[in-house]
Amino acid sequence: MTLNDQVIGINATWAFDNTLSTITFLYSNGQSSQHGTGDTIRYPMYSNAFNLLTLESFNSVTLYVGLRDIINPYKPNGTIIVVGIQFFTNKGRQTQLLGSSNGTEYSETFSDYILAYAQGRSYAFIDGLQFVWKKGFQESPTSMIANV
């Protein structure tokens, strides 16, 4: 990744019980990174793709984290995972809720910053995501004026 690369789209899948299974970040350099694989019990039944428009960036994200009964020999009474996520853009658009809002809500937004990339920790399910933000581009006032 270089300073000019950034997230340009996402693909996500989630299961019948609204547990986020996978999220794939698509980058401007043609790369992608997938987090999570799901498991053999909760097949992803829903999917959604969201691609950014020209001069559009993600400028806010809301995560939902909850305790789920998933196969984990180290935590037999449940594991805390990312169960849902939603992204917002500098153009007023937003993704649908990907997964579930049934959990604790966390939001990240920084004035004048845009999402550059995400990194995380996951096996079958996503148990950690970190968002890296960079100073966003500003549209020049003259670019907003139509020539007639």
C-alpha positions in Angstrom: 0.0 0.0 0.0 1.2 3.5 -0.8 0.0 6.8 0.5 -2.3 7.2 -2.5 -4.0 3.8 -2.1 -7.3 3.5 -0.3 -10.4 1.4 0.1 -12.7 1.7 -2.9 -15.3 -1.0 -2.1 -16.3 -3.8 0.2 -18.0 -7.2 -0.1 -19.5 -8.9 2.9 -21.4 -12.1 3.7 -23.4 -13.0 6.8 -25.4 -15.9 8.1 -29.1 -16.6 8.8 -28.6 -15.5 12.4 -27.1 -12.2 11.3 -23.6 -13.0 12.3 -21.1 -11.4 10.0 -19.1 -14.1 8.2 -16.7 -12.3 5.9 -15.7 -8.9 4.8 -13.4 -8.2 1.9 -11.9 -4.8 1.4 -11.1 -3.7 -2.2 -8.3 -1.3 -2.7 -7.5 1.3 -5.4 -4.2 -0.6 -6.3 -6.2 -3.7 -7.3 -5.5 -5.6 -4.1 -8.1 -7.0 -1.7 -8.0 -8.5 1.8 -10.6 -10.8 3.3 -11.3 -11.1 7.0 -13.2 -14.1 8.3 -14.2 -17.4 6.6 -17.4 -18.3 8.5 -17.9 -21.9 9.8 -19.6 -25.1 8.7 -22.7 -24.5 10.9 -23.6 -20.9 9.8 -23.6 -20.8 6.0 -23.6 -17.2 4.7 -27.0 -16.7 3.3 -26.7 -13.0 2.5 -24.2 -10.9 0.7 -23.7 -7.3 -0.3 -21.2 -5.4 -2.4 -20.7 -1.6 -2.2 -18.4 0.3 -4.5 -17.5 3.9 -4.1 -18.1 6.5 -6.8 -15.5 8.9 -8.2 -14.2 11.3 -5.4 -16.1 9.3 -2.8 -14.5 7.8 0.3 -15.5 6.1 3.5 -15.4 8.6 6.3 -17.1 6.8 9.1 -17.7 3.2 10.2 -19.9 1.7 12.9 -19.1 -1.8 14.3 -21.3 -4.1 16.3 -19.5 -6.5 18.6 -21.3 -9.3 20.4 -20.9 -12.6 22.2 -21.7 -15.6 20.0 -21.7 -19.3 20.6 -19.3 -20.4 17.9 -16.9 -23.4 17.8 -14.0 -22.3 20.0 -12.3 -24.8 22.3 -10.7 -21.9 24.2 -13.9 -20.1 25.0 -16.7 -22.7 25.3 -19.2 -20.2 26.8 -19.1 -17.9 23.8 -16.7 -15.7 21.9 -16.8 -11.9 21.3 -16.7 -11.2 17.6 -17.7 -8.5 15.1 -21.3 -9.3 14.3 -22.1 -6.3 12.1 -20.7 -3.4 10.3 -21.9 -0.3 8.4 -19.9 2.3 6.4 -20.7 5.9 5.6 -19.3 8.1 2.8 -18.3 11.7 2.3 -21.1 11.9 -0.3 -23.9 11.0 2.2 -24.3 7.4 1.1 -24.1 4.4 3.4 -23.9 0.6 3.1 -26.7 -1.4 4.4 -26.1 -2.9 7.8 -23.9 -5.9 7.0 -24.7 -8.6 9.6 -26.4 -7.7 12.9 -26.8 -4.7 15.2 -27.4 -7.1 18.1 -24.3 -6.2 20.1 -22.4 -3.3 21.5 -22.0 -0.4 19.0 -18.7 1.3 18.3 -18.2 4.1 15.8 -15.1 5.7 14.3 -15.1 9.0 12.4 -12.5 11.7 12.2 -13.0 15.1 10.8 -11.3 15.5 7.4 -10.0 11.9 7.4 -10.9 9.0 5.1 -10.5 5.2 5.4 -7.2 4.2 3.9 -7.2 0.5 4.8 -8.3 -2.0 7.4 -6.4 -4.8 9.1 -7.7 -7.5 11.4 -7.6 -10.7 13.2 -9.8 -13.6 12.3 -10.1 -17.3 11.9 -13.6 -18.4 11.1 -15.1 -15.2 12.4 -13.8 -11.7 12.8 -12.6 -11.0 16.3 -10.7 -7.8 15.6 -10.6 -5.0 13.1 -8.4 -1.9 13.0 -9.1 1.0 10.7 -6.3 3.2 9.4 -7.4 6.7 8.4 -5.5 9.3 6.3 -6.1 13.0 5.8 -8.8 13.3 3.1 -8.7 15.2 -0.1 -10.6 18.4 -0.4 -12.6 19.5 -3.4 -11.6 22.9 -4.6 -14.4 25.4 -4.5 -14.0 26.1 -8.2 -14.7 22.4 -9.0 -18.2 22.9 -7.6 -19.1 25.7 -10.1 -20.7 24.7 -13.4 -19.5 26.4 -16.5 -22.4 27.6 -18.6 
